[in-house]
């Protein structure tokens, strides 16, 4: 898996926790706002592609947790997971698998599918009310939940707060002693505390596919950006169970070919508000 890096922010609009959505009940209504995406030059262990820029996102719904193996198998008829357990996040899914699952759930619930998929050519109907992947900007906005620190937990994060490889810690805590631990596999969704907006596993467990092609940020300031028109890699965010702390920061960007299957990459669903 090829990984790349990015992110940090200051909220200018929706700094308060979002209202809860009654539809559907396993999703959170994320109230839109303007924030600074990317990380400041002073953020430890940041990536060079994490250039700060102001972004505005509209209201949207986001699943509280990553899609589980139970949910995926019930709808798609198979479980590709490397680690087996109904409540574990599904992984070993391609970006295309995530889109097909989104469309299948939309069809099951009588919603308009968000994606037209023809081989490897995908068109996103941004007005559709069906399930979809979040954009990279939506993902970071939701992960931060109003914070401007590397993690929604603050300037540090422990293995009691998220599932990741924490033997050496974050920000030069590299004495060689084990300061935390590593579970060595995925954990059941919601095993760790949520951020202040009620979203679980935004740091660690599995990285999550986003819609966007990977590319340099458009730093001009954008409303509801969706990434470059073309590319080689699709973005994934949040880092996984085997990633170092720097890789689970809110600003960090992972990227991989959309056809890749990886045992540390899954997805969560988003929906438009109407």
N, C-alpha and C positions, 0 to 999 in steps of 0.2 A: 504494500500500500504506500503510495506516495502521499506525504503530508506536506502542507504548506501552512503559512500562519497569518493571523490578523485580529484586532478589535479593542475598545474602551469607550467611555461616554459620559456625558452630562445631560440630564433630562431637563428639557425646557417646558414640556407640557405635562403629560400624565404622570406625575410623580407619586400619586396615591395608588393604592392597590385597586385592581380592576373589579368592577361589579361581577357577580357570578351569573353565568348564563343559565337559563332554565332549559335551553335547547342547544345541544344535547346535554344531559346531566354529567357526562364524564369529560366535559370540556370546560375551559375557563374563557370567559369573555375578556379579551385583552383590549382595553381602551387605548386608542391610538394616541400618538404624541410625537414630539420632535426630540431627538437625542443626538449625541455625538457618538458615532460608530467608530470603532477602532480603539487603539491604545495610545496613551501619551508616550513620548520618548523616555520618560522616567520609569515606565512600568518594567519591572525585572523580567528578564527572559522573554521579552516580546519578540515578535517576528517583524521583519522589515516591511512586510506588506500590510501592516496594521495602521495605515495612515488615518489619522482622525479626520472625520468629515461629518457634517450635519445631515441627518436623514429624518424624514417624516414618514411615519407609517399610519395607515388608517386602522380603524377597529377591525379585529378579526377574532376568531375562536381558535384555541389551541388545546390539544389533548393534555390532560394532567400528567400522563405518563406515556412511555414508549409503547408501541404496539407489542402485545405479548404473543408468545407462541400459541397459546390457546386461541386467541382472536384470529391469528393468521391462519392456523390450520383449519379452524371451523369454516372459514370463508374460502380458502384457496385449496383445501384438500390435502395439504402436505405441510410438513414442518422441516424447514431446511436447517434449523439451529444446530450449531456445534455442541452447545450445552443444552441439555434437555430439562424442561420443566414448564408446566403450564403458565406459571406467572413470571417466568424469565422473559426478558425482551427477545423478540425474534431477531436473529442476525443471520449472516450468510445470505443476505438478500441484496440483489442488485438495485440500482436506482430505478430501473425499469420495473422490477418486481414491486417496489414501493408504489409506483404509479398505478400498476395493474390492481394492486390491493385497494388503493384509493377509489378507483373506478368501480370495482366490485362492491365495495361497501356503499357507494353512492347508489348503484343500481338496486341493491337489496333494500335500501330505505326510500326508494322512489325519488331520489335527487338527480339533478343533472350532472353527469360525469364532467370532471374538470379537464380531462385529457383526451385528445384524439391520438392514438398510438398506431403508427404504420411502420412496422419493423423498428428501426432505430430513430425514426422521425417522429417527434412529439410536438404537438401543438397544445398550448394551454389556453383554455377559454377562461379568462380572468373574471368573467361575470357569472360563471356557473356557481350554483349553490352547493355542489357536491364536495366531497373530501379531496384534499390535496396536501402536498408538502408545503411547509412554510418557506418563504423566501429567506435568504441569508439575513437580511435586515430585520425581518420579523423575528427570526430565531434569536438574534442577539438582543433585540429590544426586550423580548420576553425573558430571556435568561437573566438579564441584568435586573429586571424588576425594580427599576429606579435607582440602582446602585451605580457607582462610577469606579469601583475597586476591581481588581483582577477577577475576583470571584464574587458571587452574590453573598457569600459568607464573610467577605471583607478582604483583607490583604493576604490572608492565608487560608488554607483549607486542610482538613485532616481526613484520615481514612475512616473516622467516625461520622463524617459529614457527606462522604461520597465514595463511590467504588472506583478506585484508580490505583496505580502503582506508586506508593508513597514512601519507598524506602529511604530516599534522600531528601525529601522535602522540597520546599520552594524558596527561591530567593537566597541562594548561597548557603543554605543549611546542608552542606555536603561533607560533614565531618567523617562520614563512613559508618557511623552508628545508625542502626535502624530506628528511625523516629516514628515510623508508623508500620504499615504492612501492605500486603497485597493479597487479595482474596484468591486471585488466580483464575477467576471465571466471572461471568455475569452474576448479578444478584437479582432477586425478585424485584419487580418494579415497586416503588414506594417503600423500599427498605430503609431509606434515609429520609431526612426531613426535606420538606419542600422549600422553595424560595417564598418570598412574601406574597407572591401572586398565586400560590397554590400549585406550582409546577414542580414535579419531581424529576430527579436525575438529569437536570440540565448540565450538571458537571459529572462526567464519568458514566460508568455502566456500559453503554454503547454510544459511539458517535452516531449522529443522526443525519441522514441524507436531507439536503435542502434542494430547492428547485434550481438554483443558480449554477451556471457555468462558472468555473473559477477564472478570475481575471483581476487586473488592477482595479481598485475602487475608482469610481467616478467621484471626484472630491468636490464637484461643483455644487453639491447640495441637491438632493433628490427627494421626490415624493413617491413612495412605494416602489423603490427600485427592485429590479428582478435580475440583475446581473447582465453580463455581455450577451449578445445575440448568438454567438457561437463559441466553441471552445473544445478542449480535449478532456478536461476533468470536471466532474460535478463536485460541488462543495458538500462537505459534511462537517457538522459542528458538535462541540461538547466533549470530545474525547471519549475513550473507552476504558474498560477495566484494566487494560495493560499499558495505559499511557501515563507519562510523567505529569506532575502537577502543572507544568507550563502548558501542556496540551489540553488541559480541561478548563483553562481560563475562558471567560466570556468572550474575549477578543480573538481567541485562536481559531484559525481556519485549517481544516483538513481538506484534502481533495483527492479524488481517485477517479479512474475511468468509470463511466456509469454502468458498464457491464461487469465490474468486479464484484466478487463475493468475498466478504471478510468477516471473521468471527468476532470482530469488535465494532461492527457497523450495523445499525438498524434504522428505525425511523419513528417519528410520531406524526400525527395528522393535524392538519389545520382546516378551517372552513371560513368562508366569507360570512359576514354577519347577516346577509340577506341575499 
